[in-house]
Amino acid sequence: MNEETGITYFLNQLSDFKANLETMDAKSIKKRLMLYPNQAIFIYDYTTFELKYIDGFEMFGLKNEEISMLDVFNTAIPEQREICGELSGKLIKYVQENPVDQESTVLNINYAGQHTDGKLMHILLQGKMFETTQKGTLKTTIVTMTFLPHLKPPKIVSWHLKDSSLNDTISGILDKDIMSPNHIRARELEVLKLTAEGNTMSEISNSLNISDRTVEKHLENMRSRFNCQNSAQLITFGLEMNLI
């Protein structure tokens, strides 16, 4: 029997409940959180499936009090929802089953969002554990979504986790058919950008404090995933995908 995909698991965790912004908890949270322009934020409880707080979704043309977690998920363009869901689902399942350091579970995803008027948006999503259970596993997450108007909407999803060991763990259990070829990891993106700037392999390895072989391995993985024969084609691909 095939293992459940991350996107399937993630969608099964989402409810269609809307946040009650008139509760004492919601009002208290609003006083404590600072929301900057072009930002949206939500807090979701994975033990009660309750959307505890939400704000700022006017930037997508939505009303905070009228949307559910499914609506939040659907702010990503259809072509990138599966990848974002696969990442989120596998991470959520892992931290529901394994106690981890609350500060190490920060997930960053750059993807294309969409306003209700059809306009595409470059979105930086930053999610972390907000509350844990007594066992140290996930209870609630807090997620900030920032619209970066100075950047073109990405055609490839880029992502990374703050904890390198957790980064590797989650990478190893992602469904490759879903993730490939439409994603790029943070370290790969760094290597690609430095390559595009004309740096040698030694200069890249020194800059990133990794070995020459690791740099070459990243380039090999990207050339294979994106069907590029050489670095010139890889750089062209990065430019076409709004990555560099």
Helices and strands as residue ranges (DSSP letters): H 6-13, H 24-32, E 39-45, E 50-55, G 57-60, G 64-66, H 69-73, H 78-97, G 102-104, E 107-114, E 120-132, E 138-147, E 157-161, H 164-173, H 176-179, E 183-185, H 186-196, H 201-208, H 212-225, H 231-240
